[in-house]
C-alpha cells in the first residue's frame, strides 16, 4: 500500500490508501460505489469507463488511481444538474441514442468532452472524436444526433 491519496470525485473530497496497482476504474467502482463507469474491456479499447480528470476525458481502466492525487475526477454520476438530467443525457433519450445502455456512461462523458473542447463542428469531427467509444448495439446514429443536439443547445 502507498500513503493516503487525496482527490476530489464529483465535487466531494476523497482520501484513500491505494495500492499502486489499482486502476481508477476499480477504485471508483469497488471502493467508492460509483458503478456508472463500466468495465468493458479493461484494456482502454472500448471507452465504457471514460471519466473526466481535471476536465479532460480519460479511460479510467488504464489510469493508475495513485496518479489522481490532488486532482478532480468527474464520473457520469456527477454530470446531472440539480433539476435532473444533463442536456446531453436528455439528448440521448430524445434521439434514442442507447439500446442496452452499457456504453452510454462512457459515450456521454466523451460527448461532453467533445462539445467542451470544440470538436462538435460537424458529423465527421464528432465521429472522429468519439471513435474511442464503442457501441456493440450500433446506436451510433442516435449518439451522433444527441451530441449534435447538445452542442447546438450550448451555442444558443
MDAnalysis code that builds the backbone (N, CA, C; Angstrom):
import MDAnalysis as mda
import numpy as np

u = mda.Universe.empty(468, n_residues=156, atom_resindex=np.repeat(np.arange(156), 3), trajectory=True)
u.add_TopologyAttr("name", ["N", "CA", "C"] * 156)
u.add_TopologyAttr("resid", np.arange(1, 157))
u.add_TopologyAttr("resname", ["UNK", "UNK", "UNK", "UNK", "UNK", "UNK", "UNK", "UNK", "UNK", "UNK", "UNK", "UNK", "UNK", "UNK", "UNK", "UNK", "UNK", "UNK", "UNK", "UNK", "UNK", "UNK", "UNK", "UNK", "UNK", "UNK", "UNK", "UNK", "UNK", "UNK", "UNK", "UNK", "UNK", "UNK", "UNK", "UNK", "UNK", "UNK", "UNK", "UNK", "UNK", "UNK", "UNK", "UNK", "UNK", "UNK", "UNK", "UNK", "UNK", "UNK", "UNK", "UNK", "UNK", "UNK", "UNK", "UNK", "UNK", "UNK", "UNK", "UNK", "UNK", "UNK", "UNK", "UNK", "UNK", "UNK", "UNK", "UNK", "UNK", "UNK", "UNK", "UNK", "UNK", "UNK", "UNK", "UNK", "UNK", "UNK", "UNK", "UNK", "UNK", "UNK", "UNK", "UNK", "UNK", "UNK", "UNK", "UNK", "UNK", "UNK", "UNK", "UNK", "UNK", "UNK", "UNK", "UNK", "UNK", "UNK", "UNK", "UNK", "UNK", "UNK", "UNK", "UNK", "UNK", "UNK", "UNK", "UNK", "UNK", "UNK", "UNK", "UNK", "UNK", "UNK", "UNK", "UNK", "UNK", "UNK", "UNK", "UNK", "UNK", "UNK", "UNK", "UNK", "UNK", "UNK", "UNK", "UNK", "UNK", "UNK", "UNK", "UNK", "UNK", "UNK", "UNK", "UNK", "UNK", "UNK", "UNK", "UNK", "UNK", "UNK", "UNK", "UNK", "UNK", "UNK", "UNK", "UNK", "UNK", "UNK", "UNK", "UNK", "UNK", "UNK", "UNK", "UNK"])
u.atoms.positions = np.array([
    [0.832, -1.188, 0.000],
    [0.000, 0.000, 0.000],
    [0.873, 1.248, 0.000],
    [0.352, 2.261, -0.630],
    [1.021, 3.557, -0.609],
    [0.433, 4.376, 0.525],
    [0.887, 5.598, 0.646],
    [0.306, 6.509, 1.617],
    [-1.044, 6.986, 1.135],
    [-1.676, 7.839, 1.926],
    [-3.002, 8.338, 1.541],
    [-2.952, 9.135, 0.237],
    [-3.949, 8.911, -0.567],
    [-4.123, 9.655, -1.807],
    [-5.386, 10.487, -1.653],
    [-5.254, 11.781, -1.845],
    [-6.395, 12.686, -1.702],
    [-6.748, 13.264, -3.069],
    [-8.026, 13.207, -3.398],
    [-8.509, 13.758, -4.654],
    [-9.983, 14.082, -4.489],
    [-10.580, 14.640, -5.516],
    [-11.991, 15.007, -5.485],
    [-12.731, 14.173, -6.516],
    [-13.886, 13.639, -6.137],
    [-14.746, 12.902, -7.065],
    [-16.119, 13.557, -7.037],
    [-16.529, 14.042, -8.176],
    [-17.839, 14.696, -8.311],
    [-18.030, 15.780, -7.259],
    [-16.960, 16.537, -7.012],
    [-17.014, 17.655, -6.085],
    [-16.834, 17.289, -4.623],
    [-16.691, 16.006, -4.328],
    [-16.548, 15.561, -2.945],
    [-15.110, 15.109, -2.676],
    [-14.508, 15.564, -1.575],
    [-13.144, 15.139, -1.269],
    [-13.095, 13.660, -0.888],
    [-12.032, 12.999, -1.347],
    [-11.813, 11.584, -1.067],
    [-10.378, 11.428, -0.590],
    [-10.185, 10.573, 0.400],
    [-8.839, 10.273, 0.892],
    [-8.784, 8.769, 1.130],
    [-7.933, 8.087, 0.382],
    [-7.838, 6.629, 0.465],
    [-6.384, 6.189, 0.454],
    [-6.113, 5.077, 1.106],
    [-4.830, 4.409, 0.937],
    [-4.991, 3.497, -0.275],
    [-4.152, 3.719, -1.285],
    [-4.304, 2.988, -2.540],
    [-3.104, 2.111, -2.810],
    [-3.379, 0.984, -3.397],
    [-2.334, 0.109, -3.907],
    [-1.927, 0.679, -5.266],
    [-0.633, 0.794, -5.555],
    [-0.217, 1.380, -6.842],
    [-0.715, 0.606, -8.060],
    [-1.186, -0.607, -7.852],
    [-1.683, -1.420, -8.974],
    [-3.159, -1.187, -9.251],
    [-3.861, -0.458, -8.398],
    [-5.290, -0.235, -8.579],
    [-5.550, 0.789, -9.679],
    [-6.490, 0.459, -10.541],
    [-6.892, 1.420, -11.569],
    [-7.919, 2.379, -10.976],
    [-8.025, 3.527, -11.581],
    [-9.045, 4.483, -11.163],
    [-10.429, 3.857, -11.283],
    [-10.669, 3.100, -12.342],
    [-11.960, 2.448, -12.530],
    [-12.290, 1.539, -11.355],
    [-11.348, 0.718, -10.942],
    [-11.602, -0.195, -9.836],
    [-11.853, 0.558, -8.533],
    [-11.123, 1.628, -8.298],
    [-11.343, 2.429, -7.095],
    [-12.735, 3.047, -7.128],
    [-13.116, 3.610, -8.268],
    [-14.440, 4.218, -8.380],
    [-15.543, 3.199, -8.128],
    [-15.444, 2.059, -8.759],
    [-16.498, 1.057, -8.676],
    [-16.476, 0.288, -7.355],
    [-15.308, -0.231, -6.994],
    [-15.222, -1.161, -5.869],
    [-15.075, -0.473, -4.514],
    [-14.393, 0.661, -4.479],
    [-14.123, 1.301, -3.187],
    [-15.057, 2.468, -2.907],
    [-15.528, 3.144, -3.981],
    [-16.394, 4.305, -3.776],
    [-17.850, 4.037, -4.154],
    [-18.140, 2.886, -4.731],
    [-19.514, 2.526, -5.066],
    [-20.107, 3.298, -6.231],
    [-19.250, 3.918, -7.048],
    [-19.712, 4.655, -8.225],
    [-19.656, 3.723, -9.427],
    [-20.746, 3.040, -9.684],
    [-20.758, 1.978, -10.688],
    [-21.225, 2.435, -12.069],
    [-21.395, 3.729, -12.259],
    [-21.812, 4.227, -13.574],
    [-20.775, 3.972, -14.645],
    [-19.512, 4.143, -14.324],
    [-18.433, 3.852, -15.279],
    [-18.317, 2.338, -15.395],
    [-18.332, 1.840, -16.593],
    [-18.382, 0.393, -16.809],
    [-17.022, -0.191, -17.172],
    [-16.818, -1.428, -16.782],
    [-15.615, -2.164, -17.158],
    [-15.995, -3.011, -18.367],
    [-15.633, -2.510, -19.541],
    [-15.971, -3.217, -20.771],
    [-14.854, -4.138, -21.209],
    [-13.680, -3.576, -21.418],
    [-12.560, -4.367, -21.933],
    [-11.389, -4.434, -20.957],
    [-11.287, -3.455, -20.076],
    [-10.184, -3.334, -19.116],
    [-8.835, -3.183, -19.816],
    [-8.853, -2.725, -21.068],
    [-7.623, -2.514, -21.852],
    [-7.604, -1.160, -22.551],
    [-8.556, -0.280, -22.247],
    [-8.585, 1.047, -22.844],
    [-9.035, 1.079, -24.282],
    [-9.738, 0.052, -24.731],
    [-10.115, -0.027, -26.138],
    [-11.580, 0.267, -26.426],
    [-12.445, 0.275, -25.388],
    [-13.877, 0.417, -25.670],
    [-14.462, 1.748, -25.223],
    [-13.865, 2.415, -24.247],
    [-14.348, 3.708, -23.785],
    [-15.489, 3.668, -22.787],
    [-15.951, 2.470, -22.389],
    [-17.074, 2.373, -21.456],
    [-16.746, 2.951, -20.082],
    [-15.460, 3.061, -19.767],
    [-15.029, 3.543, -18.450],
    [-14.609, 5.014, -18.470],
    [-14.926, 5.729, -19.517],
    [-14.479, 7.114, -19.658],
    [-15.007, 7.996, -18.535],
    [-14.089, 8.754, -17.936],
    [-14.409, 9.765, -16.928],
    [-13.627, 11.021, -17.301],
    [-13.864, 12.097, -16.578],
    [-13.077, 13.317, -16.784],
    [-12.106, 13.464, -15.626],
    [-10.871, 13.737, -15.957],
    [-9.829, 14.002, -14.970],
    [-9.355, 15.424, -15.216],
    [-9.638, 16.297, -14.262],
    [-9.356, 17.728, -14.422],
    [-9.969, 18.270, -15.709],
    [-11.183, 17.794, -16.014],
    [-11.924, 18.295, -17.162],
    [-11.586, 17.656, -18.497],
    [-10.637, 16.725, -18.523],
    [-10.263, 16.048, -19.774],
    [-10.637, 14.587, -19.683],
    [-11.096, 14.042, -20.792],
    [-11.535, 12.654, -20.744],
    [-10.349, 11.700, -20.663],
    [-10.524, 10.654, -19.893],
    [-9.535, 9.581, -19.783],
    [-10.288, 8.265, -19.662],
    [-9.633, 7.193, -20.067],
    [-10.186, 5.869, -19.813],
    [-9.675, 5.460, -18.433],
    [-10.597, 5.281, -17.524],
    [-10.219, 5.057, -16.130],
    [-9.629, 3.676, -15.883],
    [-9.841, 2.734, -16.791],
    [-9.259, 1.397, -16.602],
    [-7.745, 1.405, -16.772],
    [-7.213, 2.386, -17.494],
    [-5.764, 2.479, -17.709],
    [-5.113, 3.560, -16.855],
    [-5.897, 4.269, -16.063],
    [-5.368, 5.351, -15.237],
    [-5.057, 4.815, -13.849],
    [-3.777, 4.789, -13.467],
    [-3.461, 4.363, -12.098],
    [-4.100, 5.323, -11.096],
    [-4.821, 4.791, -10.138],
    [-5.539, 5.630, -9.186],
    [-4.601, 6.546, -8.406],
    [-3.392, 6.097, -8.141],
    [-2.466, 6.944, -7.376],
    [-2.085, 8.201, -8.145],
    [-2.283, 8.208, -9.446],
    [-1.940, 9.380, -10.255],
    [-2.981, 10.490, -10.182],
    [-4.086, 10.263, -9.482],
    [-5.103, 11.310, -9.390],
    [-4.943, 12.131, -8.110],
    [-3.882, 11.918, -7.368],
    [-3.641, 12.672, -6.141],
    [-3.687, 14.175, -6.431],
    [-4.520, 14.892, -5.677],
    [-4.646, 16.342, -5.830],
    [-5.451, 16.785, -7.036],
    [-6.086, 15.846, -7.717],
    [-6.805, 16.176, -8.945],
    [-8.305, 15.994, -8.760],
    [-9.055, 16.338, -9.804],
    [-10.511, 16.283, -9.757],
    [-11.036, 15.284, -10.787],
    [-11.856, 14.349, -10.337],
    [-12.459, 13.323, -11.189],
    [-13.963, 13.588, -11.274],
    [-14.498, 13.516, -12.478],
    [-15.947, 13.597, -12.661],
    [-16.392, 12.324, -13.359],
    [-17.372, 11.665, -12.771],
    [-17.945, 10.455, -13.352],
    [-19.335, 10.787, -13.885],
    [-19.964, 9.818, -14.495],
    [-21.315, 10.025, -15.017],
    [-22.267, 10.433, -13.900],
    [-22.026, 9.962, -12.682],
    [-22.885, 10.322, -11.559],
    [-22.800, 11.809, -11.218],
    [-21.733, 12.456, -11.662],
    [-21.524, 13.860, -11.326],
    [-21.910, 14.859, -12.401],
    [-22.525, 14.414, -13.491],
    [-22.824, 15.358, -14.576],
    [-24.253, 15.883, -14.589],
    [-25.158, 15.224, -13.910],
    [-26.546, 15.689, -13.964],
    [-26.700, 16.982, -13.195],
    [-27.647, 17.762, -13.615],
    [-27.911, 19.037, -12.963],
    [-28.834, 18.858, -11.778],
    [-29.039, 19.920, -11.043],
    [-29.922, 19.881, -9.870],
    [-31.354, 19.532, -10.268],
    [-31.739, 19.927, -11.470],
    [-33.100, 19.687, -11.929],
    [-33.304, 18.358, -12.625],
    [-32.297, 17.528, -12.705],
    [-32.454, 16.238, -13.369],
    [-31.292, 15.944, -14.284],
    [-31.601, 15.479, -15.462],
    [-30.572, 15.064, -16.407],
    [-29.813, 16.248, -17.001],
    [-28.575, 15.998, -17.361],
    [-27.779, 16.973, -18.111],
    [-28.388, 17.061, -19.520],
    [-28.278, 18.203, -20.195],
    [-28.842, 18.314, -21.548],
    [-28.344, 17.235, -22.514],
    [-27.094, 16.790, -22.387],
    [-26.630, 15.715, -23.272],
    [-27.314, 14.401, -22.922],
    [-27.537, 14.148, -21.637],
    [-28.271, 12.940, -21.258],
    [-29.697, 12.996, -21.809],
    [-30.327, 14.158, -21.726],
    [-31.667, 14.325, -22.299],
    [-31.642, 14.097, -23.809],
    [-30.591, 14.582, -24.466],
    [-30.460, 14.397, -25.919],
    [-30.301, 12.914, -26.267],
    [-29.620, 12.152, -25.408],
    [-29.512, 10.705, -25.633],
    [-30.889, 10.061, -25.613],
    [-31.723, 10.476, -24.671],
    [-33.089, 9.946, -24.601],
    [-33.885, 10.399, -25.823],
    [-33.826, 11.684, -26.133],
    [-34.582, 12.247, -27.263],
    [-34.250, 11.565, -28.584],
    [-32.997, 11.181, -28.759],
    [-32.530, 10.641, -30.042],
    [-32.358, 9.127, -30.034],
    [-32.900, 8.480, -29.013],
    [-32.803, 7.020, -28.903],
    [-31.355, 6.567, -29.112],
    [-30.448, 7.235, -28.393],
    [-29.011, 7.005, -28.571],
    [-28.476, 5.903, -27.665],
    [-29.377, 5.064, -27.182],
    [-28.926, 3.941, -26.359],
    [-29.831, 2.759, -26.622],
    [-29.238, 1.613, -26.504],
    [-30.040, 0.400, -26.607],
    [-29.854, -0.385, -25.322],
    [-28.766, -1.129, -25.184],
    [-28.566, -1.855, -23.928],
    [-28.130, -0.911, -22.814],
    [-27.503, 0.209, -23.153],
    [-27.108, 1.210, -22.173],
    [-25.741, 1.003, -21.545],
    [-25.080, -0.104, -21.847],
    [-23.798, -0.384, -21.187],
    [-22.729, 0.654, -21.530],
    [-22.664, 1.061, -22.770],
    [-21.643, 2.029, -23.192],
    [-22.064, 3.472, -22.928],
    [-23.318, 3.695, -22.588],
    [-23.869, 5.048, -22.509],
    [-23.104, 5.979, -21.564],
    [-22.741, 5.555, -20.346],
    [-21.989, 6.482, -19.489],
    [-20.695, 6.980, -20.142],
    [-19.947, 6.081, -20.738],
    [-18.709, 6.481, -21.418],
    [-18.978, 7.340, -22.637],
    [-20.042, 7.022, -23.365],
    [-20.409, 7.819, -24.539],
    [-20.763, 9.241, -24.103],
    [-21.537, 9.380, -23.034],
    [-21.929, 10.707, -22.548],
    [-20.695, 11.482, -22.100],
    [-19.806, 10.843, -21.354],
    [-18.609, 11.541, -20.876],
    [-17.740, 11.996, -22.047],
    [-17.594, 11.161, -23.063],
    [-16.819, 11.565, -24.241],
    [-17.548, 12.637, -25.029],
    [-18.878, 12.524, -25.119],
    [-19.657, 13.545, -25.809],
    [-19.546, 14.908, -25.140],
    [-19.548, 14.922, -23.819],
    [-19.375, 16.179, -23.083],
    [-18.020, 16.801, -23.389],
    [-16.983, 15.973, -23.413],
    [-15.640, 16.476, -23.731],
    [-15.573, 16.946, -25.178],
    [-16.211, 16.216, -26.073],
    [-16.245, 16.579, -27.491],
    [-16.815, 17.984, -27.658],
    [-17.913, 18.246, -26.987],
    [-18.561, 19.558, -27.075],
    [-17.703, 20.627, -26.399],
    [-17.236, 20.343, -25.183],
    [-16.469, 21.329, -24.413],
    [-15.170, 21.724, -25.108],
    [-14.563, 20.774, -25.812],
    [-13.284, 21.039, -26.466],
    [-13.450, 21.545, -27.900],
    [-14.702, 21.763, -28.321],
    [-14.952, 22.338, -29.640],
    [-14.802, 21.371, -30.794],
    [-15.061, 20.079, -30.536],
    [-14.925, 19.075, -31.594],
    [-16.272, 18.609, -32.137],
    [-17.307, 19.421, -31.956],
    [-18.638, 19.030, -32.411],
    [-19.103, 19.901, -33.574],
    [-18.167, 20.349, -34.404],
    [-18.489, 21.248, -35.512],
    [-19.288, 20.604, -36.618],
    [-19.009, 19.331, -36.901],
    [-19.766, 18.619, -37.929],
    [-19.718, 17.131, -37.612],
    [-20.490, 16.355, -38.365],
    [-20.600, 14.925, -38.076],
    [-19.264, 14.196, -38.168],
    [-18.447, 14.530, -39.152],
    [-17.153, 13.857, -39.287],
    [-16.254, 14.135, -38.092],
    [-16.286, 15.361, -37.615],
    [-15.476, 15.727, -36.458],
    [-15.966, 14.978, -35.205],
    [-17.260, 14.896, -35.022],
    [-17.817, 14.169, -33.876],
    [-17.445, 12.694, -33.977],
    [-17.621, 12.100, -35.151],
    [-17.276, 10.682, -35.335],
    [-15.813, 10.422, -34.983],
    [-14.931, 11.281, -35.458],
    [-13.503, 11.111, -35.194],
    [-13.218, 11.224, -33.704],
    [-13.774, 12.236, -33.072],
    [-13.503, 12.460, -31.653],
    [-14.096, 11.351, -30.789],
    [-15.230, 10.817, -31.175],
    [-15.913, 9.778, -30.405],
    [-15.476, 8.370, -30.799],
    [-14.513, 8.250, -31.689],
    [-14.135, 6.927, -32.210],
    [-13.545, 5.999, -31.151],
    [-13.138, 6.506, -30.022],
    [-12.617, 5.659, -28.945],
    [-13.697, 5.021, -28.100],
    [-14.947, 5.321, -28.398],
    [-16.069, 4.751, -27.654],
    [-16.849, 3.823, -28.560],
    [-16.900, 2.565, -28.178],
    [-17.584, 1.563, -28.972],
    [-18.982, 1.296, -28.431],
    [-19.906, 1.068, -29.362],
    [-21.268, 0.678, -29.010],
    [-21.538, -0.635, -29.733],
    [-21.639, -1.691, -28.977],
    [-21.847, -3.003, -29.588],
    [-23.245, -3.155, -30.177],
    [-24.178, -2.316, -29.744],
    [-25.545, -2.364, -30.266],
    [-25.701, -1.576, -31.564],
    [-24.761, -0.700, -31.849],
    [-24.821, 0.068, -33.090],
    [-25.709, 1.290, -33.034],
    [-25.769, 1.959, -31.887],
    [-26.615, 3.145, -31.747],
    [-25.898, 4.416, -32.196],
    [-24.935, 4.276, -33.075],
    [-24.099, 5.414, -33.469],
    [-24.879, 6.576, -34.080],
    [-25.893, 6.299, -34.867],
    [-26.680, 7.366, -35.487],
    [-27.340, 8.229, -34.419],
    [-27.922, 7.596, -33.416],
    [-28.549, 8.330, -32.325],
    [-27.537, 9.074, -31.465],
    [-26.378, 8.452, -31.231],
    [-25.325, 9.089, -30.439],
    [-24.852, 10.358, -31.146],
    [-24.633, 10.253, -32.435],
    [-24.209, 11.410, -33.227],
    [-25.258, 12.522, -33.157],
    [-26.514, 12.164, -33.302],
    [-27.593, 13.152, -33.242],
    [-27.676, 13.786, -31.851],
    [-27.452, 13.003, -30.806],
    [-27.506, 13.528, -29.441],
    [-26.391, 14.537, -29.192],
    [-25.190, 14.231, -29.642],
    [-24.070, 15.157, -29.464],
    [-24.334, 16.439, -30.253],
    [-24.849, 16.294, -31.479],
    [-25.198, 17.474, -32.288],
    [-26.231, 18.331, -31.574],
    [-27.270, 17.696, -31.039],
    [-28.353, 18.421, -30.356],
    [-27.806, 19.168, -29.141],
    [-27.023, 18.508, -28.323],
    [-26.482, 19.155, -27.116],
    [-25.501, 20.264, -27.485],
    [-24.729, 20.072, -28.542],
    [-23.791, 21.114, -28.984],
    [-24.566, 22.343, -29.454],
    [-25.673, 22.129, -30.149],
    [-26.493, 23.251, -30.623],
    [-27.092, 24.014, -29.450],
    [-27.500, 23.302, -28.414],
    [-28.059, 23.961, -27.213],
    [-27.002, 24.815, -26.535],
    [-25.772, 24.343, -26.538],
    [-24.690, 25.081, -25.896],
    [-24.382, 26.378, -26.633],
    [-24.558, 26.347, -27.954],
    [-24.258, 27.527, -28.775],
    [-25.328, 28.608, -28.622],
    [-26.521, 28.211, -28.177],
    [-27.616, 29.186, -28.075],
    [-27.385, 30.167, -26.952],
])
